[in-house]
Amino acid sequence: MIKIVNLNKIFNENTKKEFQALKDITFEIEDFSCVILKGISGSGKSTLLSILGALSKPSSGKVLIDNENIAKLPDLHASSFRAKKLGFIFQSYNLFNELSVKDNISLALIPLGFSQKQIDEKVEKAIALANISHKKDEIVYNLSGGEKQRCAIARALANDAQIILCDEPTANLDYDNSIKFIEVLKELKKLNKTIIVATHDPIFDNLDFVDKTINIKNGMICE
């Protein structure tokens, strides 16, 4: 269970450039559900996703994941929390272009203290789930946009994270690859992952495996 309680985020606080990106956000996300954070660019959805992922801290409020308030975690503990419990899929992929698919995924596992044998096993499992096994030795620079996204999906799955966070995951994909991405999300839902997608892409509207859509406008939840 994820609980967000009275969450606020203010940038440049107490200055002339102060901007409140999130305003008294409160909602819950059930385990094993798929939730869409829907809103136009600048609505606050990516800021909210960043806080959910312990990448940034709120100005006030709580973010409870398994009853732990991650908003209060020191940076070192927040980093450990992300590595163990979260998987991230970004619109820009955030891959190392000069490394292979296999090496990109392996790098995400090294800080977790696994043996090389364990890392190899986890990489093989992740690339199979993301349907990118046939490109595991390919340098990322040579991949298509859809292949890079599948590599990013494999990286997110490698540590067997329970929560998958996706920030505008189809922004750089054509329609066919967007459909393929949605099929991957559907498979992840069957594996009992909790999936949170921040997007303004209408392709996510009315999907049968989405449990909740939260509409965000001007930093607030709206009906």
N, C-alpha and C positions, 0 to 999 in steps of 0.2 A: 504494500500500500504506500502510495505517495500522497502526502498532504501538504498543500501550500496554504498558509494562513496569513492574511493581512500583509501580503508582500508588496514592498515599495522599492523602487530603484530610482535614485536621483543622481544624475551626472553633474559635475562641476558645482557641487553643493555649496551654498553660501557665497556664490559669486554672481556676477551679472549675467553669466552664461548658464545659470542653473536650468536644468531640464529634467522633468520627471518622466521617465520612460515607462514606469509601471506604477499603477495606482490601486492600492488595496486589493490585490489579486488574491482570491480564495477559491480553491477547488480541490477535488480529490481524484486520484487515478487508481483504479483497482489493479491488482496484480494480474498479469497475463492479458491485459487489454491493449487495444490499439487506439491511440488518441491523436487527433489532428488539432494543432494550434493554427488557426486560420486567420489570416489578416494580410493587408497590403504591406508593401515595404514601408518601414518606419512605424508600424503599428505597435511594436514592442515584443513581438513573438520570439524573435531571435535572442533578444535580451533575456526573456523568460527562460528560453531553452538553455542559455549559457549558465544561468543561475541554477537550474535543475541539474546541470552537469557539473556543478562545483567548479566551473571555470571562472566565475566571478561571484561576488558577494552582494546581497541586497543591502539597501540602506536601512531597512527594517523589515520585520516579519520572519516567518519560519518556513523552512523547507524540510519536511520530515520524510525520510526514506527509511523504512523498517524501524520507525520510531527514533531515528537518529537525526538530529537537527544539523544538516550538512552546512547550513549557513554560518554556523559557529565554528566549523572545523579550521584549525590552523592550516596554513598553506601546505605543509608537508603531509599532514593527515588527509587533506583534501586530495592531494595527488595520489596517495595510496588508495583512497576510496574510489577515485576514477578508474585506476588501473584494475581494480578487483571487481567492480560492480557495473561499470558502464562501458558501452561501446558507442563510438561516435561515427557518424557518416556525414561529411560536410559537402557543400555544393562544389567547393574547389578541390575536393579529394584529399588535399594535404598529404600527398605522397612524395617520396624521394624519386625524382625522375631518372636519376642515374643508377638506381638499384633495380634489381629484379622484383617481380611480384612476390616471390617467396621471401626475399630478404626484407622487403617492406613490412611484411606481416610478422616475420621473426623478430624484428626490432621492437615491436610493441610488447613482446613477451619477455625479453631479456631482463627488464627491471623486476620482474615478478619472481625471480629465483628458480625458474625451471631448469632442469638439465637439458642438454642439447637434444637428447632423445625425446624428451617430453615436448620440447618446442617443435621438433620435426613432426611429431604425431598431431599436435594441435594445428599446425599449419596445414597439413594434409587434409584434416577434417574440415577446416574452415574454407579452404579453396574449393573443396568438393561441394559444400553447402552453397557457396556463392557461384558455382558453375564457372570457375576460372582455372581449373586444374590444367587445362591444355596450354595455358600461358604462364605457368608458374616460374619458368626460367627466363621469360621475356623481360627485357628492360622496360620499365614503366613508360619511358619517353615514347616508345614505339606503339603503345596501346591506343585504341580508339577511346572516345569518351565513355562509351558503355562499358568497355573492359576496365577502364580506370575505376569506374564506379563499383564494379564487381570486386575489384581488388580492395577498395575501401570497405566494402561490405565484409569481405573475408577478414580484414584486419579488425573490424568491429566485433566479429564473432570469435576471434581466436582465443580470447581469454574466457570464453563461455559466459560472457556478461549476461546478467538477467535483464538489464534495461538497455534498450537501443535508442539513441537519440539521433534524429535526422534533421539537419538544418538545410532547408531548400534543396533536397536531394536530387530533384529532377531539373533544376535550373539550367544545367549545362547539357541536358540530354535531349535527343530528338524524341518524337512521339513513340516510335517502336521501342527504344531503349527505356523510356519512361514506363511503358506497359510491362516490360521485363522486370524493371525494378519493383513495381507493384506486386508482381507475382512472387518475387523474393520475399517481400514483406509478408505476404500471405502465408508463405511457408514458415517464416519465423514465428508468426502468430501460432501456427500449429505446434511449434516447438515450445510453446508457453513462455515466449519472451514478452516483456512489456515494451511496447513501441510507442514513441512520441515523435511526431513529425511536425515541424514548423514549416508552413508552406503557404503560398497564395495560388498554387497551381490547381485549376479546376478539375484536373484529372483525378484528384483525390476525393471529389464529391461523390457521395452516394455509393461508396464501396461497401460490399456486404460484410467485410471483416472488420470494419471500423466501428468501435463501440461508442465513441463520443467525439463530437467536434466542438471545440471551444473557440468561439469567435472573439478576436481581440481588435479593438479600435482605439486609437489614441491612448494606449497603455491600460485600457480597462476591458473587462469581459463584458460583452454585449450579447443580447439575445439574437 
